[in-house]
Amino acid sequence: MTLKHFKSKDRGYANHGWLKSYHTFSFADYYNPNQMNFGALRVLNDDIVAPKMGFGTHPHKNMEIISIPLKGALSHKDNMGNKRAIEENEVQVMSAGTGLTHSEFNDSQTDDVNFFQLWIIPEFQDVKPRYEQKKFDRVEDQIQLMVTPRDDKHTNTLWINQKAYISKASFNTVNSLNYNLHNAKNGVFAMVIRGEVVCNDLVLNERDAVGVWETNKVNFKSKGSSEILIIEVPML
């Protein structure tokens, strides 16, 4: 087993006034040659968008884009005709493929929106662009699978064009859970959304993360009420 600690305080940070963004990996003006990606996981941004503000229409191509709201609601509009809002306990996936354009806005007059945006390098290039979102009711003290590969047999998940899996574990009390990798050649990148979690004896506080590979199982122990995002990706 190989393990790498990604401390919250070491993330890149950009303050644009209307947008505060924390970058786990190199992104925009933040460049760290030692943190370009974790396998196929290219971007994990922790974005806070001010009320009545947002991202104007912009393009993407050949990337799997996953948005996970943590607080508030984010309005989405794209050139495929989708015009919807995503809220807490929902997940949005987009396969940019041959190219798409979209915008994202916080329509609230008073409250910030906080969401994770992930970019995962796709297995296939130039696929037909697509959009999907789904609500996942909170499940306590177990690992909840939310995103799977296109050819996976799960029926209650969203899918993307990569052999990647995204799960969330929500702990209500002190507990221990094992995450069993779907493919031992993959790696796991896990970020604490809230609370405190121990991963293979490494203590992780809020927004700390750990990358683990060369193993088929990862153990997570909560120290109380907590939540963790688990991203399993090919190590490329």
N, C-alpha and C positions, 0 to 999 in steps of 0.2 A: 504493500500500500504506500502510495505517495500522497502527501498532504501539503497544501499551501494555504496560509492564513491571509485573508484580505481584510485589513482593518478599515472600519468605517472612516476614521480620521484621515486615511491615506487616499481616499477617493479624490478625483478631480472635482472642482466646483466652479460653477459659473452663475453669476447673479446679473440678470438682465432687467431687474426691476419687476417686470410682470412675470418673469420666469426665474425660479431658482432650481438649478439642476446639478445633481451629483452623479459623476461618471465613474463607474467601476473600471471601465476600460477606456483606452484612448478614444477621444471623440471631439470633433470640432476643434477648438483651440487648445484642448487638453491633450498632451502627448506624453506618454510614458512608454518607452520601448520595451519595458519589462512587463507591461500590462496591456497588450494589444488585443487579447482574446483569451478565452478558455475553450480550447477545441473549437467546435462549431459555434459557440456562443460569442458573438462579436461585440454586442452592446448590451449593457444593463444600466439604464439611466433611471434615476430616482427623481422625478420631476414634480415641482410644486408650481401650479399655475394660478395667478391672481384672479379675482372675480372679474368677469366681463372681458377677459383676455384669452389669447390662445395662439395657435400656430396657423398662419394663413396657408392657402393652397400651395402644396409643394410636392415634388415627384419622388418616387422610389422605384427601384428596379432590382430584380433578382435578389430578393431578401425575404425571409419569413419574419414578419413583424407581429409581436404579441404585446398587447397592452393589458395591464392588470390594475384597475382602480383600487386604491387603498382607502380613499376618503373623497366623498363628493361624486359628481357626475361629469363626464366629459362628452360633449357633443361631437359627433363624427359626420363628415360628408365627403363623398368621393365621386369620381367620374364614372363609376359603375352603377350609380343611381341609389347607393345606400345613404340614408340620412337618418341616423339613430343616435341615441345616447347610451353610453356604457356607464354602469354604476358599480358600487361596492358589491362584491361577491359575483361579479361578472368577469369574463375573459373575452377579449377580442383577438382574432387572428386575421392577418392579411398575408396572402402570397402575392408579392409584388410582381414576380415573373417578368413578362415582357415590358411591364411598366404601368404605373397607375399614378394618379394624383389624389390628394386628400387634404382635408383641413381638420383641426381639432380645437374646440373652444370650450371654455368654462362659462356656461350661461348664467351661473349664479351671480346675483347682485352683491352678495355679502361674503361668501365662503370660498376659501381656496380649494383647488382640486389637487390631490396627491396621487400619482400613479407611477407604476413601473412600466418602462418600455424596453422590450427585449428585441434584439435583432439576432436571428440565427441564420447562418450561411446555409443555403438550400443544397439538397442533394442533386436536384435537377435544375438546369438553367432554362430560362425563357418559357416557363409554363404559363398557362392562361391565368391572369390575375383573378383573385377570388377574395371574398370577405365572409366572415362568420363570427357570431358571438353567442355566448351561452352563459346562463346563470348557474352557479354551483352553490347550493345551500351549504352553509357551514356545517362541517362534521367534526365532532370533538374526538381527540385522542386516537386518531388514525390517519394514515396517509391517503389523501384524496387525489386521484389522478385526473388531470384536467385536459392535457394536450398530449396527443400521441402521433406516431407517423401515419402517413396516408394509407398504407397497406395494413395497419394494425386492425385487430378484430374487435377492439372495444367499441361499443355503440353509444356510450353516454359521454363521449369526450369530443373535443374539437381536434382537427387534424392539420398537420403541416407537411411540407415537402422535405422532410429530413427525418432520419432515424433518431428522433429526440423525444423526450418525455418531460412534461412539466407537471409537478404535483405541489400540493400545499399540505402541511401538517399543522393542525391547530390543537394546542394542548390546553386543557382546562385546569389540570393539576400537575403535580410532579409525576412524570411518566417516562417511559423509555420505548422507543420505536426503532425497528430496523428497516432501512430502505434497501431492498434487494434490486440490484441493477438488472435491467432487461437485457443488457448485453455487457459482458465482462470487459469488452474492449472500449466501452464508453467511460466517461468520467462524470462525476457529480459536482455541480456547483450549487451550494446552498447558502441563502442569505436569510438572516433573521429579520423578519418584518417588525416584530415587537417582542419584548421580554428577553429572556436569557436562556440559551440552549448550549448544551455540551455535546460536541461531536468528537468521538474518539479521544476523549480527555482534553480536548481544546475548548476553552470557554469562549462562547460567542455572545456578545451583547447586541443590542439593537443596531441593525444595519451592518454588523460584521458579517463576513462571509468566509466560506472555506471551499477550496477545490480539492477533490479527492479522486484519485484514479489508481489503476493497477490493483483493483479489488472487485469483489462481487457483492459486497454488502457494506453499508455505512450505518452506524448507530447514532441516534439522536436522543438525548436525554433533556427533558425540560426541568427547569427549577421552579415551575409554577405556570401561571397563565402566560402563554407565548404562542408565536406563530412563525413558521419558517417556509420559505419558498425553495423548492428542490427542482433543479434543472439538470437532467441527464442528457448529455450530448456526445456524439462521436468526437474523439480527440484529434482527428484529422492527422 
